[in-house]
Amino acid sequence: MSDTPKSKPMRSHGRVAVRPTLHPRDLMASSPQLQGVWTAKIITLFPQAFPGVLGESLTGKGLKDGLWDLESIDLRRFGEGKHRNVDDTPAGGGAGMVLRPDVLGNALDMASAGTPLDRARWPVVYMSPRGRRFDQAMARQFAAAEGMTILCGRFEGVDERVLEEYAIQEVSLGDFVLTGGEIAAQALLDATVRLIPGMLGNSDSIEEESFSQGLLEHPQYTRPAEWRGRGIPEVLTSGHHGKVEEWRREMSEKITRERRPDLWKKHLADKG
Ligand code: SAH
């Protein structure tokens, strides 16, 4: 095998070479290629699931306005043989199927074209229940990068060697098991993309919302002033900004203390 000439790829890889791999923009083909914009590259067996809910509301408008970009990379394209197989049975036996490292490797190679190798500038993430739990701090890190690549698993997951070979960071949405990484990737992207400069008109709302100061948010109210016999806390209609601030702060602290003793402890420690 080692004497196979470079110009003549091994039979099993022949198909990959002739695939139109330079055209990953399955769904967004009509939008112009955006230079220098925060970009998510998603490796998935279900490219049609993107942008999904990210195509709506603020994230959708940002996508249309070119504040961020999305490329879905169809893993099936890199599959082997007539049926473009992407998976195989687990070594050692057991239920289900595992995504193959050679197939994933080719997709990751294509995703990495034109992206920085430095993982701080371009994180490469595998959505996985074994990963570090996603949180607001991670969203901030990802948003501060130039973009990121996200690998969505299916079946029993991916061959471990791929994670090692590409220094892939595993990120979990929480302690539960989904059937695939696509929904997790969209949740991660929603939280991340809204932090990209220019995405939220009012950056105050980022500074005041839950987790920004390590606290959960205070209760919110709007009109009507009375609804089913329930009023709005008087201080909020007093027009006294200082008092409003104070009330919100107190409520934030109270709610965090009661609901999330872990966050409260950390908040106190951080304050010193
Ligand atoms: N056998 C694996 C679960 C596979 S679930 C295990 O026990 O760890 C199939 C795919 O769904 C995974 O490859 C992953 O990409 C995705 N997934 C499932 N649960 C997830 C979670 N909590 N967070 C992020 N991704 C998840």
Residues whose N, C-alpha, C, O or C-beta is under 5 A from the ligand:
A	BS01	SAH	M127 S128 P129 R130 L151 C152 G153 R154 F155 E156 G157 V171 S172 L173 G174 F176 V177 L178 T179 G180 G181 A184
